[in-house]
């Protein structure tokens, strides 16, 4: 008996008992709908939780800082010249470059003295960060304006720093000043050094703003990027000492992984060198594993109703086999083998499971959409009340794999529930079955 | 050797702790293209005999050889194969699948026989035409009269081109006139060369038979014995009713 023949026989048999198929299928609808809804809910929450970690390119980033030895942690506090401190020296950097999956290593140095950034009469708070690349493309920033290029006297400013200029001499109650258009304009970087006698010396550097970043809710919002050699020379000027990179190292690194999935392994390897490495991917992985547990838990709750539905199918099929003894006899009389009978009845049960599954997916998905709409209205109201934070776009998310899995699971539930009734049908003696009437 | 040979057939059913002998020492031969009528009152074992000949059940002892093949030693899948290829059944209660239109009911046995779908559709149409139902192809059984349903069942029995047609009281659920119509179709099939074994207690069918087997209490008996006993049996039945 071909699959197509089997399907059409099943179709005719299910068609005959529409109300019974409907009622039994309804159990499966409820079961699979609750699985779909529950898992969709936890998938949606997962997406909400991981979406703040932004784009895939962010997940490729590994930030590296000098490491503090175990001794230091226990001793509490510490100085940069302690032997326990692992600094980011050129030799470690060349080791990091050799780690499998590392695409790029970017050196960063902070300006470590007091300074202000001024434009006209206005001033903003920003950290001056030197990087060893002229073209910032590997960092994959999103630009609001300008180009990702720095150079002598050319800087790139973070989105938040660019929009938060204040008037330091403003009187109480005075309105915030209008934010300046910075692109291709010069800002003043005023660096202050305090001598041992307490006398302050100021150095004024003019920086042309070559690019402005979009706000990314990340550390780069507050930065002004310049060339690393400039920061090094300003730091040396301010401290009056030459920096020995082999001893002092760099302030931090940004390591870019070739693939998102490699970043955690890279971070772990760097940590083993005694440095401190961090990638948002680690957190995302942690969140993901938490939500996997949540999904299984939620899915299991939904599966309980599917189990009840399975009992319903088994019940219906058992009744059906008992009622249809004559038909079973006939099927055997016209030449169906035992396997054919088994397949027909298991097929019917699977058909109920499948139809219920399709209905359940539809109901579960629609329920999710409804929940999303309700949530959207709720969050919109919250936002009007002034509760902070951007509302999540959706709280329920139904991934494609879930739809497929729910369909397969429901069919499987039908198949398993139908097995014993079908076996009973198969074992029925054809004569006894035909004489039943 | 005849087309069908049954030797020393015995069939015992277990009803709880009791054993009921349905057939005892039955010996019959049926020739190819014959029309055999098995006559007997209810409980005489005639249906049991029919089911044994059709491979729907196995004898307790004895042998059945059909076209040189012994049935008594066959496994259940071999019997299924035998029923599919060699036997067409017609039942008293028609046993059509209610959700299938007439043509689908005729196609049904062919689905188990790997006949290409185009071919089986054509064949089902031809068969329904033979039984005078070419204008009822897409009617559901409930939309057909009893006689029409039984004609669909006859067409279904012919679907896989069987060697034998086994009919179990095919007119039992029909009034006399419609029953005669069914017998007419079966007679026609016999004249076209089909071997037919028909079980009944209706003596009006006897004139069509090329062979009559009389049965009483699980045994074959001679016509005279049957006729002298049957009045007794009839009286008993009336008493019960």
Interface residues (C-beta under 8 A of the other chain):
Chain A: X1 X2 X4 X5 X8 X9 X12 X13 X15 X16 X326 X327 X329 X330 X332 X333 X334 X335 X336 X337 X338 X339 X340 X429 X430 X431 X434 X435 X437
Chain B: X47 X48 X51 X54 X56 X57 X76 X77 X80 X81 X83 X84 X85 X87 X89 X91 X93 X95 X97 X98 X99 X100 X104 X108 X109 X111 X112 X113 X114 X117 X156 X159 X160
